[in-house]
Amino acid sequence: MNTIIPFNKPYLSGNEMIYIKEAVLSGKISGDGIFTKRCHQFFEQQLGFQKVLLTTSCTDALEMAALLLNIQPGDEVIMPSYTFVSTPNVFVLRGAHIVFADSTADNPNLDPAQLEALITPRTRAIVPVHYAGIACDMDSIMAIAERYSLFVVEDAAQAIDSFYKGQALGTIGHLAAFSFHETKNIISGEGGMLAINDVRFADRAEIIREKGTNRSSFFRGEVDKYSWVDQGSSFLPSDIIAAFLWAQLENMVDIQTKRKALWQRYFMALTPLVRVGVQLPQVPDYATTNGHMFYLVCRSLDERTALIDHLKAQDINPVFHYLSLHTSPFYAGKHDGRVLPWSDHYTNCLIRLPLYYELSEEQQDRTTQAILAFYQPAII
Ligand SMILES: *Cc1c(COP(=O)(O)O)cnc(C)c1O
């Protein structure tokens, strides 16, 4: 009998339980303990980030970004429609109007060629989402942002260890948000991180994360008591979460090597599908892949549904992904009516294949053979 191949399986890299125990026994299990510091140092000293702050989720990191940018009711924020609900939600919470952009024909990332037409005097920010960890065209986006004095917040939830022209994703926009949700490459159950690339935001980011107090500078001995100095909330994770995350970061090279190899194997095995018009992930010259996700774009919704059924019948569990947010029950009535054909195309036709550290080559071969069989004889 075939084993079931799930879509995702969270991977424990070895020291998670040991570090959690260490954190618990240290007697300091609230935020910003030794493991949080280790995680911060890893990003700042080894990966070249200016300043990072662990958060309880990527959603919270994005919410911090919306607070840092002082987004006000009526402000407009441009982002792709093909994204997770958190990307717009955090700006909607501050009263912003979301202007949804279409994706490109090559991949679900926001199309910079359409950006300028969407900018109005009320536009404040652009939020590119690096879908599947593949970089958006950041030079174009940053140039437009600069021309119109807009902020750029990268939704880098899926983009750890991925690069644009050699520069780490999440270090290019003014701010960036990462996720360590159990479905991502590097995980802590729930968890996230704000990257602060524009140092003007650094002090206030610490304050917003600590309930609007200057508690962080107090602990560094910079002020002799801590007070309520701004608005804020509680965005910092317990050191128990950071302990789990540290075990993962320690093994990031191993985790990433494995995931990237699986991604390449999918790409090689499934390349014949291009002949029948099934689209494989397109990685622009300026981008890299981080093995976050392997997807196919089928020719129609019916074809995708049939392919999913075909694979599920063999205990292989692929899944589709986002539903265009401009047509969502919450936002359809607020959207300006523009049709976003590429966003809808990915909504209907994109399918994600199982990809996780413990996926064996045999299981992967079973998956690719089942997909190739579905398209036979068209591809021989
Ligand atoms: C996972 C994800 C998020 C949300 O991450 P959380 O850590 O669960 O809040 C936001 N945006 C994108 C593109 C994601 O993939």
The ligand as a Tripos MOL2 file, in Angstrom:
@<TRIPOS>MOLECULE
LIG
   15    15     1     0     0
SMALL
NO_CHARGES

@<TRIPOS>ATOM
      1 C1          2.4870   32.9470    5.7230 C.3       1 LIG1
      2 C2          2.2520   34.2850    5.1160 C.ar      1 LIG1
      3 C3          1.8460   35.3870    5.8750 C.ar      1 LIG1
      4 C4          1.4290   35.2890    7.3220 C.3       1 LIG1
      5 O1          2.3910   34.7590    8.1640 O.3       1 LIG1
      6 P1          2.0280   34.5040    9.7140 P.3       1 LIG1
      7 O2          3.3580   34.3130   10.3440 O.co2     1 LIG1
      8 O3          1.1610   33.2900    9.7520 O.co2     1 LIG1
      9 O4          1.3260   35.7050   10.2220 O.co2     1 LIG1
     10 C5          1.7480   36.6270    5.2610 C.ar      1 LIG1
     11 N1          2.0240   36.7820    3.9570 N.ar      1 LIG1
     12 C6          2.3880   35.7490    3.1790 C.ar      1 LIG1
     13 C7          2.6970   35.9880    1.7330 C.3       1 LIG1
     14 C8          2.5090   34.4600    3.7270 C.ar      1 LIG1
     15 O5          2.8780   33.4340    2.9480 O.3       1 LIG1
@<TRIPOS>BOND
     1     1     2 1
     2     2     3 ar
     3     2    14 ar
     4     3     4 1
     5     3    10 ar
     6     4     5 1
     7     5     6 1
     8     6     7 2
     9     6     8 1
    10     6     9 1
    11    10    11 ar
    12    11    12 ar
    13    12    13 1
    14    12    14 ar
    15    14    15 1
@<TRIPOS>SUBSTRUCTURE
     1 LIG1         1 GROUP 0 **** ****
